[in-house]
Amino acid sequence: MQCRIVVFGRSPVVGRVKSRLAARLGRRAACFWYRRLLEATLRNALATGFPVELWVTPHPDHPWLRGLCRRHGVPLRRQPPGDLGQRMLQALRQPGRVVVIGADCPAVSAETMTTAATGALAQEDLLVVPAEDGGYVLVAADQPPVRAFRRMPWGTSMVLRCTRQRVSRGGGCLQELGNAWDVDTLADLHRLLRRQGIRPWRRISGRC
């Protein structure tokens, strides 16, 4: 089965990424950690063995991004215009199975991505990895139902509930695969580091 994994991210510009993390660590440290998270997520995606693409907004010509993609042999693309739903829908409409995952989700393992890429899905079905905040961190489809991506309350705790309702009303099935979280806050970062066997420290700093 033809499949690709699309990592959705942002250009790692100081002051433009991870605002909640920046409020605790400062903008440069937040940017540093965003780059670490993005590369970790990309490595997990590559470990599946499926083709991987990195789609970013607003500027794919960022030097660090170009270097990252050269090192890993990954195509770099600009996300299309529109809200998050419109951009994800464009990615999911590519031929075959497409898995879309956020760039700050290294808690999603290669094994989970592989299951999303190979699991049985019918037309109008979606597979998601639910997030603890009421959204989802990964979505996969063969032929995505448009209704599940238009006029959604993105960024709220209602996203997963609305997705369930819309897929069901259209006659499809929403498969939910485990759960995970993205890294938005300092507590999230501590949690990720503990999971990786790294003892968190009081002040996590870095240079971007």
N, C-alpha and C positions, 0 to 999 in steps of 0.2 A: 504494500500500500504506500502510495506516495504521501510523504509527510514532511513538514518543515516546522521549525520552532522559531517564533518571532519574539524577540525580547524588546519590550517597549521601554524607552528611557528618555531622559532629558539631557541636553548639553550640560556638562558639569562645570558651570560657571559659578564662581563665588557669589553668594548672595541670591542665587536663583534656584537652589535645590535645598531640600530638607530644612524647611523653615522651622519646624518644631525642634529638630535636633540642633539647629543653629542657635535657637533661643537659650539652650543650655551650654553649648560648647563653643559658640562663635561661628561665624560664617565660613571661615577657612577650614576649620576642623570638620564642619558638616559637609563641606565639599569633598574633603579628603575621604571621609567615610563613605560618601555617596559613590565615589569612584571605586572604592574597595567592594562595596555591595554589588555594584553593576558587574564588575569583573568576576566576582564569585558566582553570581547568577549565570553569567555567560559560560563560565567553566562547567557548571552543572548541566546546562543545556547541551554543550558540546560533548559531554560524557555520554549522552544518549546515543551518539552515532548518527543522528539525523542531521540534515542540513539546518544551519542556524543563520538567522539574519538579525541584525540590530537596527531597529527603527527608532529614530530620535526626533525630538523637537526642541527648540526651533531650528538649530543650526547643526547639520551633520558635518560641517567642515571644521569642527573643533579639532585642534592638533592632537589632543590626548585621545579623542575618539578614533581618529584616523590611525594613530599608532596602535591602539588596542586592537582594532580590526585587522591591521596588517599582521600583528603578532599571532593572532588566532585564525587568520584566514577566513574572516567573516565579512559578508557584504554589509555595507553601511548605507542606510536609506533614510530619507526624510519622511516623517509621518505626514500623511495628507492633512488638509485643513479640516476644521470641524471640532465638535466636542469629542470627549473620549470615546463615546459609543460609535460615532461616525468613523473615527480613526481605526478602532478595533474591527469594525465591520469590513472596512476596506482590506485589512490584513487577512481576515478570515475568509474572504471571498476569493482568495487565490486557489488555484487548482489543488485538489486533494485535501487531506487532513491538515489543518493548521492549528497549532497550539500557540497561544499568546500569553506571555507572562510578564509581569512588571519587573523592572530592572533592580528593584530593592527587595527581592524575595529569595535570598539564598537559602532560606529555610525550606524551600521546595526542592526536594532531592531529584537527582537524575532518574531514579527509579520511578518517582511519581510522574515526572514528565514523560517517561517512556510508556507508562500505563495510559496516560492521557492520549498519547500518540497512536497507540495500538488497540485501544478498547473498541468494542463494537458500538457504533453510533448509526442510527437511522436518519433519514432526511428530517430536518426540523429539530433534531436533537442537539442538546448542548451538554458538555461536560465541564464542570467547574471544580476548582479547589476552593472551598469557602474560606473566608477570612474571619477572624474573631471579631472584627468590628462591624460585621453585617454585610460586607461586600464579598468579593472574591479576588484571589491573587493570580489565578490562571483560568483560562477558558479555552476550550477546544471544540471544533466542529468540522464537519465535512461540507455542509450547506447550511450556514447559520440562519436562524429565523430573524428576519429584520426587526420584528416587533420587540425583540429582547434587547435592542440597542438604541432605539429611538426614544427621545424624551424621557430618559431614565434619570432618577435623582442621584446622579453620580456624586461620590464623596459623602454619602450619608449611610446610615445604618439600615436603610430600606432597600438597598440595591439587590441583595440576594432574594429577599421576599418578593419583590416586584418581578425579578427574573423567573422565579418559580411559577408565579401566577401567569405570566405572559407565555411562557413555553407551554404550560399545561393547556391554556385556552386555545393555543394554536394546534393542539393535537400532538405535540412533541413530548419528549421526556427529558427532564433535567437530571443528569447523573452527578452526584456529589462525591468527590474523591477525597476522603480525609479532611484535614483542615490545616491551615498554616497562618502565618502573619507576615506583613511587610514591616520594614524597619523605619519607623517614623519618629520615635522618641528615644530618649536616652535609656529608658527602661527596656525598650525593644532591643537596643544594641547590646545592653548587658545580657539580656536573655540569649541572644544569638551567640555571644562570646562564651557564655557558660555552656551552651549546647556543644560548642566546638572544643570544650575543654580548656578554655582560656579564662583565667580568673579576672573578673572585672576589677578595675581600680577606680578610685574616686574621681579622678579627672582623666578623661580620655581625650587626647589631643592629637592633632596631626597637621601636616602642612599640605596645602593644595598647590 
